[in-house]
Amino acid sequence: MVSPFPCVPCHRRPSCPSHPQASSQPSYFNLHVEGVGYLNRVRTVKPKKGQEFLACTVAALRGSDSDVSYTKFDCRVSGADAQAIVKRLEDDVAAEKAVIIGFRIADIYPELFTFEKGDRKGQPGVSIKGRLLRIKFAKVNGKSIDVPQPASADEAESVPF
């Protein structure tokens, strides 16, 4: 049986016996996080260099429904559908309405920072960064909002293995 994962020593070299049909097409490992959470801090980021982009924070719910905990993800909004939905919900977030989404976030990584104000000023902190790829559903104050769905099942669940 040939493993779908590349050998550490060969990195899919054509001569590798574990991968007799090496592909010229690059392969990727996708790290996706899916869940339900509150949409917060919708904003347009204007970096000094590069193009501006849409960003938001997702407070993902985890644990028992009687004792919910949250994990915050600071996201760059990627994909035309996700951007359109977040822009549509931006006013509701600004009005401090409860905006709950079903989401898919990819390429998460930690980023260290130092608190610049407040009780924790000068202390180190960590932020989980990622790309918000898809919004599966949205509710504003408990009322469902129509969101576009992917055209095909392949697009909805594009996992290579």
C-alpha positions in Angstrom: 0.0 0.0 0.0 1.4 3.4 -1.0 1.0 6.1 1.6 -0.7 9.4 0.5 1.9 11.2 2.6 5.3 12.1 1.2 8.3 10.3 2.7 10.5 12.5 4.8 13.7 11.6 3.1 12.5 11.6 -0.5 10.0 14.5 -0.7 8.4 12.7 -3.7 11.5 12.3 -5.8 10.7 10.5 -9.1 13.2 7.7 -8.1 11.4 7.0 -4.7 10.2 3.3 -4.6 7.3 4.4 -2.4 6.0 6.8 -5.0 6.5 5.2 -8.4 4.2 7.6 -10.1 5.4 10.9 -8.8 3.3 13.8 -9.9 4.6 17.1 -11.3 1.5 18.8 -9.7 2.3 20.2 -6.2 0.4 18.6 -3.3 -0.7 20.3 0.0 -1.7 19.4 3.4 -4.8 21.3 4.5 -5.5 22.2 8.1 -9.1 23.1 8.4 -11.0 24.1 11.6 -14.8 23.9 11.4 -17.3 24.9 14.0 -19.8 27.4 15.2 -18.9 30.8 16.7 -19.7 34.5 17.1 -18.6 36.9 14.4 -16.8 40.0 15.9 -14.5 42.9 15.0 -15.2 43.0 11.3 -12.8 45.5 9.8 -10.8 46.5 6.7 -7.0 46.2 7.4 -4.9 48.7 5.4 -1.2 47.6 5.7 1.6 50.0 4.9 2.7 47.7 2.1 0.4 45.5 0.2 -3.3 45.6 -0.5 -6.0 46.1 2.1 -8.1 43.1 3.1 -11.2 42.2 5.1 -10.6 40.7 8.6 -12.7 39.6 11.5 -12.5 37.7 14.7 -14.4 34.5 15.3 -15.1 33.4 18.9 -15.6 29.6 18.4 -17.7 27.7 20.9 -16.4 24.6 22.4 -17.2 22.3 25.3 -20.5 21.4 26.8 -23.6 23.5 26.0 -24.1 24.0 29.7 -20.5 25.3 30.2 -19.4 26.9 26.9 -15.8 28.0 26.4 -14.5 30.1 23.5 -11.4 30.0 21.3 -10.8 33.2 19.4 -9.4 33.2 15.8 -8.2 36.4 14.2 -9.0 35.8 10.5 -8.3 37.3 7.1 -11.5 36.7 5.1 -10.7 34.7 2.0 -13.0 33.7 -0.9 -15.6 35.8 -2.6 -18.6 34.2 -0.9 -17.1 34.6 2.6 -16.2 38.2 1.9 -19.7 39.0 0.6 -21.4 37.4 3.7 -19.1 39.1 6.2 -19.6 42.5 4.5 -23.4 41.8 4.6 -23.2 41.1 8.4 -20.8 43.9 9.2 -23.5 46.4 10.3 -25.1 43.8 12.5 -21.8 43.1 14.2 -21.2 46.9 14.6 -24.7 47.2 16.2 -23.6 44.5 18.7 -26.2 42.0 17.6 -25.5 38.3 18.3 -24.1 37.1 14.9 -23.5 33.4 15.0 -21.9 31.6 12.0 -20.9 28.1 11.0 -17.4 28.5 9.7 -14.4 26.9 8.1 -11.0 28.4 8.9 -7.7 27.3 7.3 -4.0 27.6 7.8 -4.1 28.5 11.5 -0.9 29.5 13.2 0.0 31.3 16.5 1.3 34.8 16.6 3.0 36.2 19.7 2.4 39.8 20.8 2.8 42.1 23.8 -0.2 43.8 25.3 0.1 47.6 24.9 -2.6 48.7 27.3 -5.0 47.6 30.1 -4.3 45.3 33.1 -2.0 43.1 31.0 0.1 45.9 29.6 3.6 44.6 28.9 2.7 41.0 29.2 3.1 38.5 26.3 0.0 37.1 24.6 -0.8 34.8 21.7 -3.3 35.2 18.9 -4.5 32.4 16.6 -4.4 33.6 13.1 -6.1 32.0 10.1 -8.1 32.4 6.9 -11.9 32.4 7.0 -12.7 30.3 3.9 -16.4 29.6 4.2 -19.5 30.5 6.1 -21.9 27.6 6.1 -24.8 29.4 7.9 -25.4 32.7 9.7 -27.9 33.8 12.3 -28.5 37.3 13.6 -30.2 37.5 17.0 -31.4 33.9 16.4 -32.9 34.7 12.9 -31.4 32.7 10.0 -29.8 34.6 7.1 -29.6 33.2 3.6 -26.0 32.4 2.7 -24.8 31.2 -0.7 -23.7 27.5 -0.8 -20.9 26.0 -3.0 -21.9 25.0 -6.5 -20.7 21.4 -6.1 -20.1 18.9 -3.3 -16.4 18.8 -4.4 -16.0 22.5 -3.7 -17.8 22.1 -0.3 -15.6 19.3 0.9 -12.2 19.6 -0.9 -10.1 17.3 1.2 -7.4 15.4 -0.8 -7.3 12.2 1.3 
